[in-house]
Amino acid sequence: MDRQELKMQCLEILDARASEHPAGHQGTLVARYLLRGQNGDVTELMFEKGPKTPANLWVVHRRAVGLLVEPGLQFQSSPASALYANKGANGKPIYGRHSALKPMRELGHADLICFSITTLAELAKILDHLAE
């Protein structure tokens, strides 16, 4: 399955298992979601659906900790301490992450994990863990 087909199927799964975030989806680039867990906890998720990026799923670090030991899952840590560490051409600090994360209450300024989804099974494993 090519990247675009993977993303389309990931979006179908996310649409079925989660609800749209109050901030809404961002056009053709990202989809924002709320995933309700079995105990009532709600987890914010952001999925990159644009044609130029991998199928990235952003999750707050504290909720993803148990997944970081799963074999085969590819991820990168994005600590909050790195936000605003670089300056733009005008000399002012820049956000330093995908701008669609910024308006999300849980994800905007927290330590995050960005999973690079390569199979639907990986997405299912992540969502199952987050919904526990």
C-alpha positions as CSV (number, residue, x, y, z in Angstrom):
1,M,0.0,0.0,0.0
2,D,1.4,3.4,-0.9
3,R,1.6,6.3,1.5
4,Q,-1.6,8.1,0.4
5,E,-3.6,4.9,0.6
6,L,-2.2,4.2,4.1
7,K,-3.2,7.7,5.2
8,M,-6.7,7.4,3.8
9,Q,-7.2,4.1,5.7
10,C,-5.7,5.6,8.9
11,L,-8.2,8.5,8.6
12,E,-11.1,6.0,8.3
13,I,-9.9,4.3,11.4
14,L,-9.5,7.5,13.3
15,D,-12.9,8.8,12.1
16,A,-14.5,5.6,13.4
17,R,-12.7,5.4,16.8
18,A,-12.3,9.1,17.7
19,S,-14.2,12.3,17.4
20,E,-13.1,15.5,15.7
21,H,-11.3,17.9,18.0
22,P,-13.1,21.2,18.8
23,A,-10.2,23.0,16.9
24,G,-11.3,21.1,13.8
25,H,-9.3,19.5,11.1
26,Q,-6.8,21.7,9.2
27,G,-7.7,21.4,5.5
28,T,-5.5,18.9,3.6
29,L,-2.6,18.9,6.1
30,V,-3.8,17.5,9.4
31,A,-6.7,15.9,11.2
32,R,-7.2,16.6,15.0
33,Y,-9.0,14.2,17.2
34,L,-10.2,13.4,20.7
35,L,-10.0,9.7,21.7
36,R,-12.1,8.6,24.7
37,G,-10.6,5.9,26.9
38,Q,-12.4,3.1,28.7
39,N,-12.1,5.1,32.0
40,G,-13.4,8.3,30.4
41,D,-10.1,10.0,29.9
42,V,-9.8,11.9,26.7
43,T,-6.6,12.0,24.7
44,E,-5.8,14.6,22.0
45,L,-4.3,13.2,18.7
46,M,-3.1,15.0,15.6
47,F,-2.6,13.0,12.4
48,E,-0.6,14.4,9.5
49,K,-2.5,13.7,6.3
50,G,-0.7,16.0,3.8
51,P,0.9,14.5,0.7
52,K,4.5,15.6,1.6
53,T,4.8,14.1,5.1
54,P,4.8,10.6,6.5
55,A,1.7,9.3,8.3
56,N,2.6,10.9,11.6
57,L,0.5,10.6,14.7
58,W,1.3,13.1,17.5
59,V,0.4,12.1,21.1
60,V,1.3,13.6,24.5
61,H,4.3,11.8,26.0
62,R,2.8,10.7,29.3
63,R,0.0,8.8,27.6
64,A,2.4,7.1,25.2
65,V,5.0,5.9,27.6
66,G,3.9,2.2,27.5
67,L,4.2,2.2,23.7
68,L,7.8,3.3,23.6
69,V,9.0,-0.3,24.3
70,E,6.9,-1.9,21.6
71,P,9.1,-3.5,19.0
72,G,8.7,-2.1,15.5
73,L,7.0,1.2,16.4
74,Q,8.9,4.2,15.0
75,F,8.8,7.4,16.9
76,Q,10.5,10.6,17.8
77,S,10.4,12.5,21.0
78,S,9.5,16.2,20.8
79,P,10.2,17.8,24.3
80,A,8.5,21.0,25.3
81,S,11.9,22.4,26.3
82,A,12.8,22.6,22.6
83,L,9.9,24.9,21.8
84,Y,10.9,28.5,21.0
85,A,14.6,27.4,21.1
86,N,15.2,28.7,17.5
87,K,14.7,32.2,16.2
88,G,13.1,33.2,12.9
89,A,14.5,35.6,10.3
90,N,13.1,38.5,12.4
91,G,15.0,37.4,15.5
92,K,11.9,36.4,17.4
93,P,11.6,32.8,18.8
94,I,9.6,30.4,16.6
95,Y,7.3,27.6,17.8
96,G,9.4,24.8,16.4
97,R,6.7,22.2,15.8
98,H,3.9,21.6,13.3
99,S,1.8,24.8,13.8
100,A,-1.4,22.8,13.9
101,L,-0.4,21.5,17.3
102,K,-0.2,24.9,18.8
103,P,-4.0,25.5,19.4
104,M,-4.5,22.1,20.9
105,R,-4.8,22.3,24.7
106,E,-3.0,19.0,25.6
107,L,-0.5,18.9,22.7
108,G,0.4,22.5,22.1
109,H,3.1,23.0,24.8
110,A,3.7,19.5,26.2
111,D,6.3,16.8,25.8
112,L,5.1,14.9,22.7
113,I,5.8,11.6,20.9
114,C,5.4,11.6,17.1
115,F,4.7,8.1,15.8
116,S,5.6,7.4,12.2
117,I,2.8,5.0,11.1
118,T,3.8,2.4,8.5
119,T,1.0,-0.1,8.9
120,L,-2.6,-0.1,10.0
121,A,-1.7,-2.6,12.7
122,E,0.6,-0.1,14.3
123,L,-2.1,2.5,14.4
124,A,-4.5,0.0,16.0
125,K,-1.9,-0.9,18.6
126,I,-1.4,2.8,19.5
127,L,-5.1,3.5,19.6
128,D,-5.8,0.4,21.7
129,H,-3.2,1.4,24.2
130,L,-4.5,5.0,24.5
131,A,-8.0,3.7,24.9
132,E,-7.2,1.4,27.9
